[in-house]
């Protein structure tokens, strides 16, 4: 009996040691992610998808709880919350941090710049992600691309227009670089939050408004007041999102969990691109059913917008070496892809009836 008890004790000890070792190997990290989105904004779900993919890729070792705007910190304090370790992670649109460094805007969207596919190629297959690491790294943050919702809609107006210059002397709701560009063209701007645009349009406080992609914008109801849209969304061809990770928290992870975050980035980028583009297409049909008319900008007006945009962006680049480095890289990518984009055009998947009527280009 004594031998049996001894063997049993040894067995229990060995089992406990093995379990302890296994537990040590499988340490679970419980992290918080603050976002710049309210729960009603689809991008909040994108952040939740990143957390889900990280959980799967880590074998359950990375548990990320996602918090909406204001739950821990207000939207525009998320960057500092991640930087200072208040939370381990954040999910955002990089352009919000232009006050930290103008170069952040280029990682979110650039007028006449990269679309969702271009951003994905530049970030994952070119120099983009390395440049993001360099810029965010100056603030103690490790960035991970985390979704691109596609091209934004154009400008809602009450009367039909096909030239932005028709808005000269009027007021448009917009923000960021676009506000500066329109101001240079003699167009008034008002940087209203999305939730205030409906009443401003209804009361005539503003004459036109842009906000985001079709899917994101539809619930705001602009189309109930302004039944016309000047297309395309030249000001934001692609809306790139990012996940931020506190550098110290990131360094505390073993290499395989750091890699799990990278896997989550790839997965989230693909998930958001495909889900958003599908929803954008379906939402255009909803707009048309509500009587909204889409008016394509004239080539002359787009050329003028392109010239003014280039002048403005070149001036910003001259003041900020970081911005110049990022935009020069994007311009090099655009140049590398230009011939291929041109010679492959004409095979986009349009319905037969549209194609034979002349809709051939992407």
C-alpha positions in Angstrom: 0.0 0.0 0.0 2.8 2.4 0.9 4.4 1.8 -2.5 1.0 2.4 -4.2 0.6 5.7 -2.3 4.1 6.8 -3.1 3.5 6.0 -6.8 0.2 7.9 -6.6 1.8 11.0 -5.0 4.6 10.9 -7.6 2.0 10.6 -10.4 0.0 13.5 -9.0 3.1 15.6 -8.7 4.2 14.9 -12.3 0.7 15.6 -13.6 0.6 18.8 -11.7 4.0 19.8 -13.0 2.9 19.0 -16.5 -0.3 21.0 -16.1 1.7 23.9 -14.7 4.0 23.8 -17.6 1.2 23.7 -20.1 -0.5 26.6 -18.4 2.7 28.5 -18.6 3.0 27.8 -22.3 -0.7 28.7 -22.9 -0.8 32.0 -20.9 -3.9 34.0 -21.9 -3.5 37.7 -22.5 -6.7 39.7 -21.8 -6.4 43.0 -23.6 -8.7 46.0 -24.1 -9.2 47.7 -27.5 -10.6 51.2 -27.6 -12.1 52.3 -30.9 -13.1 55.6 -32.4 -16.5 54.2 -33.4 -19.9 54.1 -31.8 -21.5 50.6 -31.8 -23.8 51.7 -34.5 -21.0 52.4 -37.0 -20.1 49.3 -39.1 -16.4 49.9 -38.4 -17.0 48.9 -34.8 -17.8 45.4 -36.2 -14.6 45.5 -38.2 -12.7 46.1 -34.9 -14.6 43.1 -33.4 -13.5 41.0 -36.4 -9.9 41.8 -35.7 -10.3 40.6 -32.1 -12.0 37.4 -33.3 -9.3 36.7 -35.9 -6.6 37.3 -33.3 -8.3 34.9 -30.9 -8.4 32.2 -33.6 -4.9 32.8 -34.8 -3.5 32.7 -31.2 -5.3 29.5 -30.3 -7.3 31.4 -27.7 -4.3 33.0 -26.0 -5.2 36.5 -27.2 -8.5 37.7 -25.8 -9.3 41.2 -26.9 -12.4 43.0 -25.6 -13.5 45.8 -27.9 -14.9 49.1 -26.5 -16.9 51.7 -28.4 -16.2 55.4 -28.5 -16.5 56.8 -25.0 -16.7 53.5 -23.1 -13.1 54.0 -21.9 -11.9 57.2 -23.7 -13.5 59.6 -26.2 -12.8 58.8 -29.9 -10.1 61.4 -30.4 -8.2 60.3 -27.3 -7.8 56.7 -28.5 -4.3 57.3 -29.9 -3.0 58.7 -26.6 -4.8 56.0 -24.7 -2.8 53.3 -26.6 0.4 55.3 -26.5 0.2 55.7 -22.7 -0.9 52.2 -22.0 -4.4 53.0 -20.8 -5.4 50.3 -23.2 -3.3 47.8 -25.1 -5.0 48.4 -28.5 -7.0 50.9 -30.5 -8.9 50.8 -33.8 -9.2 53.9 -35.9 -8.9 55.9 -39.2 -5.3 57.2 -39.2 -6.2 60.6 -40.6 -7.6 61.5 -37.2 -4.1 61.9 -35.9 -3.0 64.6 -38.4 -2.4 66.8 -35.3 0.3 64.4 -34.2 1.9 64.2 -37.7 0.4 65.2 -41.1 1.8 61.9 -42.5 -0.9 59.9 -40.7 -3.5 61.2 -43.1 -1.7 59.4 -46.0 -2.3 56.1 -44.3 -6.0 56.7 -44.2 -6.9 58.3 -47.6 -5.5 60.7 -50.1 -7.5 62.6 -52.7 -7.1 61.0 -56.1 -4.9 58.4 -54.3 -5.0 54.7 -53.5 -8.3 52.7 -53.5 -9.0 49.7 -51.4 -7.0 47.3 -53.5 -4.2 49.7 -54.0 -3.9 50.3 -50.2 -3.8 46.5 -49.6 -1.1 46.0 -52.2 1.0 49.0 -51.0 0.7 48.0 -47.3 1.1 44.2 -47.5 3.0 43.8 -50.7 5.1 47.0 -51.0 6.7 49.4 -48.5 3.5 50.7 -46.8 3.4 48.6 -43.7 7.1 49.2 -43.0 6.5 53.0 -43.3 3.5 52.8 -41.0 5.7 51.0 -38.4 8.3 53.7 -38.7 5.8 56.5 -38.2 3.7 54.9 -35.4 6.9 53.7 -33.8 7.9 57.3 -33.0 4.9 57.3 -30.6 5.5 53.9 -29.0 2.8 52.2 -31.1 2.9 49.2 -33.4 0.4 49.4 -36.3 -1.6 46.7 -38.1 -3.7 47.4 -41.2 -7.2 46.5 -40.3 -9.8 47.0 -43.0 -10.6 49.2 -46.1 -14.2 50.1 -46.8 -13.7 51.2 -50.4 -14.4 54.5 -52.2 -16.5 57.1 -50.5 -19.6 58.6 -52.1 -19.5 62.0 -53.7 -21.3 65.1 -52.6 -25.0 65.2 -51.8 -26.8 68.3 -53.3 -30.4 69.4 -53.5 -30.1 70.3 -57.2 -28.4 68.3 -60.0 -24.7 69.2 -60.5 -21.8 67.5 -62.4 -19.1 70.0 -61.5 -17.7 70.8 -58.0 -17.1 74.4 -59.2 -20.9 74.9 -59.2 -20.6 74.9 -55.4 -18.5 78.0 -55.4 -19.9 80.5 -52.9 -21.9 77.7 -51.2 -21.1 75.7 -48.1 -20.1 72.0 -48.0 -19.8 69.7 -45.0 -16.3 68.1 -45.1 -13.1 67.8 -43.1 -9.4 67.4 -43.4 -7.4 68.0 -46.5 -10.6 68.2 -48.6 -11.7 71.2 -46.6 -8.5 73.0 -47.4 -8.7 72.1 -51.1 -12.3 73.3 -51.4 -11.5 76.5 -49.6 -8.8 77.2 -52.2 -11.5 76.9 -54.8 -13.8 79.4 -53.2 -16.1 76.8 -51.7 -17.2 77.3 -48.1 -16.7 74.4 -45.7 -18.3 73.3 -42.4 -16.7 70.4 -40.4 -19.9 69.1 -38.9 -20.0 65.7 -37.1 -21.9 63.1 -39.2 -24.9 63.2 -36.8 -25.5 66.9 -37.3 -25.4 66.9 -41.1 -29.1 65.9 -41.7 -30.5 68.9 -39.8 -27.9 71.3 -41.4 -29.0 70.2 -44.9 -32.6 70.4 -44.0 -32.4 73.9 -42.6 -30.1 75.2 -45.4 -27.1 75.8 -43.1 -25.1 73.8 -45.6 -25.7 73.3 -49.3 -23.9 70.0 -49.8 -22.3 67.2 -47.8 -20.0 64.2 -48.0 -19.4 61.7 -45.2 -18.3 58.2 -46.1 -19.0 55.1 -48.2 -22.5 54.3 -49.5 -23.1 51.7 -46.8 -21.8 53.8 -43.9 -23.6 57.0 -45.1 -27.1 55.6 -45.9 -28.3 55.3 -42.3 -27.6 59.1 -41.8 -30.5 59.9 -44.2 -28.9 62.6 -46.3 -30.8 61.3 -49.3 -34.1 62.2 -47.7 -33.2 65.9 -48.3 -30.6 66.0 -51.0 -31.6 63.7 -53.9 -28.5 64.3 -56.1 -24.9 63.1 -55.7 -21.9 64.4 -57.6 -19.7 61.4 -58.3 -17.1 60.0 -58.0 -15.6 60.2 -54.5 -12.3 61.5 -55.7 -11.5 62.9 -52.3 -11.3 59.4 -50.7 -10.9 56.6 -53.2 -10.1 54.2 -50.3 -10.8 54.4 -46.6 -8.0 52.6 -44.8 -8.4 51.6 -41.2 -5.7 50.6 -38.7 -5.3 48.7 -35.4 -2.8 50.2 -33.0 -0.9 48.2 -30.3 1.0 49.7 -27.4 4.7 48.8 -28.0 5.4 47.6 -24.5 2.3 45.4 -24.6 3.4 44.1 -28.0 6.9 43.3 -26.8 5.4 41.3 -23.9 4.0 38.8 -26.3 5.9 35.7 -27.4 6.8 35.7 -31.1 4.0 33.3 -32.1 1.4 35.7 -30.7 3.0 38.7 -32.3 2.6 36.7 -35.6 -1.0 36.0 -34.6 -1.7 39.8 -34.7 -0.2 39.9 -38.2 -2.4 37.1 -39.3 -5.4 38.9 -37.9 -4.4 42.0 -39.9 -4.4 40.1 -43.2 -7.8 38.5 -42.3 -9.4 41.7 -41.2 -8.3 43.6 -44.3 -9.8 41.0 -46.6 -13.0 40.6 -44.5 -13.7 44.4 -44.4 -12.9 44.9 -48.1 -15.2 42.1 -49.3 -18.0 42.8 -46.9 -17.9 46.6 -47.4 -17.8 46.4 -51.2 -20.7 44.0 -51.3 -22.7 46.3 -49.0 -21.7 49.4 -51.0 -23.1 47.8 -54.2 -26.3 46.8 -52.5 -26.7 50.2 -50.9 -26.5 52.0 -54.3 -29.6 50.1 -55.3 -31.3 51.4 -52.1 -30.4 55.0 -53.0 -31.8 54.6 -56.5 -35.0 53.1 -55.1 -35.3 56.3 -52.9 -35.1 58.5 -56.0 -31.4 59.5 -55.7 -29.7 60.5 -58.9 -25.9 60.1 -59.5 -24.2 62.6 -61.7 -20.7 61.9 -63.0 -18.3 64.9 -62.8 -17.1 66.3 -66.1 -13.5 65.6 -67.1 -12.7 69.3 -67.0 -13.9 69.6 -63.4 -11.9 66.5 -62.3 -8.8 67.9 -64.0 -9.2 71.1 -62.1 -9.7 69.3 -58.8 -6.6 67.2 -59.6 -4.5 70.3 -60.2 -5.7 72.1 -57.0 -5.2 68.9 -55.0 -1.6 68.4 -56.3 -0.7 72.0 -55.4 -2.1 71.6 -51.9 -0.5 68.2 -51.2 2.9 69.3 -52.7 2.9 72.2 -50.3 2.2 69.9 -47.4 5.0 67.6 -48.5 7.5 70.5 -48.6 6.8 71.1 -44.9 6.8 67.5 -43.6 9.6 65.0 -44.5 7.6 62.1 -43.1 4.6 63.0 -45.3 6.9 63.4 -48.3 8.4 60.0 -47.8 5.0 58.2 -47.5 3.4 60.0 -50.5 6.5 59.6 -52.6 6.2 55.8 -51.9 2.6 55.8 -52.9 3.3 57.8 -56.0 6.0 55.3 -57.0 3.5 52.5 -56.5 0.9 54.3 -58.6 3.5 54.8 -61.4 4.5 51.1 -61.2 0.9 50.0 -61.7 -0.2 52.6 -64.2 0.6 50.7 -67.5 -0.9 47.5 -66.2 -4.1 49.3 -65.1 -4.5 50.9 -68.4 -3.9 47.9 -70.6 -6.1 45.5 -68.6 -9.1 47.9 -68.7 -12.1 46.9 -70.7 -12.7 43.5 -68.9 -14.5 44.7 -65.8 -17.5 42.5 -64.8 -20.4 44.7 -65.9 -23.8 43.2 -66.9 -23.9 42.3 -70.6 -26.5 45.1 -71.3 -24.2 47.8 -69.8 -21.1 46.5 -71.5 -22.4 46.5 -75.0 -23.6 50.0 -74.5 -20.1 51.2 -73.9 -19.4 50.7 -70.1 -16.0 49.1 -70.6 -13.6 50.7 -68.1 -13.0 50.1 -64.4 
